[in-house]
Amino acid sequence: MEHTILGAGPVGLSAMAALLRRDERVRIVSRTRPADLPQGVVHHAIDARDISALGRACAGSQVVYQCLGARYDRWATDLPPLQHAAVVATKLVGARLVSFENVYMYGMPGREPFAEDHASQPCSEKGRVRAAMATELRDLHTRGELAVAQVRASDLFGPHMRDSALGAQLIGRAVAGKSPRGLGDLSTPHTWAYTVDAGETLARVGISSDASGRVWHVPSDRPRSQLEVAASLSTLLRRPLKLGATPAWLLRMIGVFDPVIGAMVEMGYEFDRPFVLADSAARRELGQTHTPFVDALAATVQWFVAPRTASAPLPSPNPVVP
């Protein structure tokens, strides 16, 4: 099969690696060519908002993966046009669309984990934008205009993933010998999705034509609090760590000068109470498991110790499965 991945970030590159392990043919679309792409991977250096160019890049593909991102402070304005371009281009070439998404549309967590059929109940601007985007894709599939599968993940971490709750401020600072910083209530359990597992889920959904019309959650290890993460990190680094929380008022103050930080404030509710996702559908129907958290954390630490190029080979899921 021909697969076209839109976006060369951590998730897009993980999907590429998962497809290459299956000897599938892969193209990457991004503004700039990542260094050291594996042999056989075709790269198209275009702006994904150029629908004509995007359609040409996707020509001949059976599956298109929407893994494009936007700067966090421009997320609500820049991401919907990127999805629109992906939809139009995928229609033009007659392919299926696999959309990688977060779970902002679910809104405030309750007593039960978020299941794959959880209703959209957004409580933030970004959540309302994501809900509208998800509804658009679902409606396109329902009307028979485009075969769409939606893959969703909780907060991501892994190699190349600096801008996340378990990114530069927590793992990166700890590796650099600084005091790691967390968010919100450090003792509440949280589902963390490993980027490599996200790529594996995308590949499995893309290869399976029966996966369209569904929402799939990336399989993840059991929920862990940020304090538990810091304890595991301390063991890996073989030295004690003292994890502190960055208060919301400080984020707001920094946000006056740094709009990216300011855009984080409204998502603070995800870290003030248990935030847990169920992932039974992918486990049961796709036969997928998760990478053990400690193994995923070790791979992430290793990347922060010696950062590699954005397209360097990524770890395989553990265990490796066909």
ZIUR-V337016 format. One record per residue. N is the residue number from 0. RES is the residue in three letters. PSI is psi in whole degrees, -180 to 180 (none if undefined). Layout:
BEGIN
{{N:RES:PSI} {N:RES:PSI}}
END
This chain:
BEGIN
{{0:MET:153} {1:GLU:127} {2:HIS:132} {3:THR:123} {4:ILE:122} {5:LEU:111} {6:GLY:134} {7:ALA:38} {8:GLY:-171} {9:PRO:-40} {10:VAL:-44} {11:GLY:-43} {12:LEU:-33} {13:SER:-39} {14:ALA:-42} {15:MET:-49} {16:ALA:-40} {17:ALA:-38} {18:LEU:-40} {19:LEU:-33} {20:ARG:-21} {21:ARG:10} {22:ASP:32} {23:GLU:159} {24:ARG:130} {25:VAL:139} {26:ARG:147} {27:ILE:134} {28:VAL:120} {29:SER:165} {30:ARG:-40} {31:THR:151} {32:ARG:123} {33:PRO:146} {34:ALA:146} {35:ASP:44} {36:LEU:142} {37:PRO:151} {38:GLN:136} {39:GLY:-16} {40:VAL:125} {41:VAL:137} {42:HIS:137} {43:HIS:114} {44:ALA:92} {45:ILE:163} {46:ASP:119} {47:ALA:-17} {48:ARG:-11} {49:ASP:93} {50:ILE:-39} {51:SER:-48} {52:ALA:-37} {53:LEU:-41} {54:GLY:-41} {55:ARG:-39} {56:ALA:-31} {57:CYS:-8} {58:ALA:132} {59:GLY:-6} {60:SER:145} {61:GLN:-27} {62:VAL:135} {63:VAL:133} {64:TYR:122} {65:GLN:95} {66:CYS:23} {67:LEU:148} {68:GLY:175} {69:ALA:154} {70:ARG:141} {71:TYR:-37} {72:ASP:-12} {73:ARG:14} {74:TRP:-48} {75:ALA:-27} {76:THR:-31} {77:ASP:-28} {78:LEU:-43} {79:PRO:-42} {80:PRO:-32} {81:LEU:-41} {82:GLN:-41} {83:HIS:-45} {84:ALA:-42} {85:ALA:-41} {86:VAL:-49} {87:VAL:-45} {88:ALA:-40} {89:THR:-39} {90:LYS:-44} {91:LEU:-37} {92:VAL:-1} {93:GLY:32} {94:ALA:173} {95:ARG:150} {96:LEU:130} {97:VAL:116} {98:SER:125} {99:PHE:130} {100:GLU:160} {101:ASN:-168} {102:VAL:28} {103:TYR:-29} {104:MET:-19} {105:TYR:-26} {106:GLY:-148} {107:MET:130} {108:PRO:150} {109:GLY:-153} {110:ARG:-30} {111:GLU:151} {112:PRO:153} {113:PHE:120} {114:ALA:169} {115:GLU:-24} {116:ASP:19} {117:HIS:138} {118:ALA:154} {119:SER:119} {120:GLN:62} {121:PRO:147} {122:CYS:20} {123:SER:163} {124:GLU:-46} {125:LYS:-36} {126:GLY:-40} {127:ARG:-39} {128:VAL:-46} {129:ARG:-39} {130:ALA:-43} {131:ALA:-41} {132:MET:-42} {133:ALA:-40} {134:THR:-40} {135:GLU:-45} {136:LEU:-42} {137:ARG:-43} {138:ASP:-37} {139:LEU:-42} {140:HIS:-44} {141:THR:-39} {142:ARG:-3} {143:GLY:16} {144:GLU:-26} {145:LEU:131} {146:ALA:120} {147:VAL:136} {148:ALA:142} {149:GLN:120} {150:VAL:126} {151:ARG:149} {152:ALA:151} {153:SER:-166} {154:ASP:130} {155:LEU:153} {156:PHE:162} {157:GLY:180} {158:PRO:141} {159:HIS:-4} {160:MET:90} {161:ARG:-38} {162:ASP:71} {163:SER:170} {164:ALA:-32} {165:LEU:33} {166:GLY:-128} {167:ALA:-35} {168:GLN:-27} {169:LEU:-69} {170:ILE:-45} {171:GLY:-45} {172:ARG:-40} {173:ALA:-44} {174:VAL:-34} {175:ALA:3} {176:GLY:14} {177:LYS:168} {178:SER:123} {179:PRO:151} {180:ARG:132} {181:GLY:-171} {182:LEU:143} {183:GLY:-142} {184:ASP:111} {185:LEU:-11} {186:SER:-4} {187:THR:142} {188:PRO:146} {189:HIS:139} {190:THR:127} {191:TRP:129} {192:ALA:127} {193:TYR:131} {194:THR:-35} {195:VAL:-39} {196:ASP:-34} {197:ALA:-45} {198:GLY:-38} {199:GLU:-41} {200:THR:-44} {201:LEU:-44} {202:ALA:-45} {203:ARG:-42} {204:VAL:-40} {205:GLY:-38} {206:ILE:-29} {207:SER:111} {208:SER:-22} {209:ASP:-8} {210:ALA:-11} {211:SER:153} {212:GLY:13} {213:ARG:161} {214:VAL:133} {215:TRP:130} {216:HIS:138} {217:VAL:124} {218:PRO:133} {219:SER:158} {220:ASP:174} {221:ARG:153} {222:PRO:144} {223:ARG:143} {224:SER:164} {225:GLN:-30} {226:LEU:-40} {227:GLU:-40} {228:VAL:-45} {229:ALA:-36} {230:ALA:-43} {231:SER:-38} {232:LEU:-40} {233:SER:-40} {234:THR:-44} {235:LEU:-40} {236:LEU:-10} {237:ARG:42} {238:ARG:153} {239:PRO:147} {240:LEU:141} {241:LYS:109} {242:LEU:129} {243:GLY:159} {244:ALA:135} {245:THR:114} {246:PRO:153} {247:ALA:-36} {248:TRP:-33} {249:LEU:-39} {250:LEU:-42} {251:ARG:-41} {252:MET:-45} {253:ILE:-35} {254:GLY:-21} {255:VAL:-33} {256:PHE:-24} {257:ASP:100} {258:PRO:-27} {259:VAL:-45} {260:ILE:-42} {261:GLY:-34} {262:ALA:-13} {263:MET:-24} {264:VAL:-44} {265:GLU:-16} {266:MET:9} {267:GLY:-24} {268:TYR:-24} {269:GLU:-19} {270:PHE:11} {271:ASP:-6} {272:ARG:168} {273:PRO:133} {274:PHE:101} {275:VAL:136} {276:LEU:141} {277:ALA:153} {278:ASP:32} {279:SER:-30} {280:ALA:-49} {281:ALA:-37} {282:ARG:-45} {283:ARG:-44} {284:GLU:-25} {285:LEU:-8} {286:GLY:27} {287:GLN:146} {288:THR:-168} {289:HIS:159} {290:THR:130} {291:PRO:137} {292:PHE:-44} {293:VAL:-37} {294:ASP:-42} {295:ALA:-40} {296:LEU:-40} {297:ALA:-41} {298:ALA:-36} {299:THR:-43} {300:VAL:-44} {301:GLN:-38} {302:TRP:-41} {303:PHE:-29} {304:VAL:-44} {305:ALA:79} {306:PRO:136} {307:ARG:173} {308:THR:158} {309:ALA:-20} {310:SER:12} {311:ALA:154} {312:PRO:136} {313:LEU:157} {314:PRO:155} {315:SER:156} {316:PRO:158} {317:ASN:117} {318:PRO:160} {319:VAL:128} {320:VAL:155} {321:PRO:none}}
END
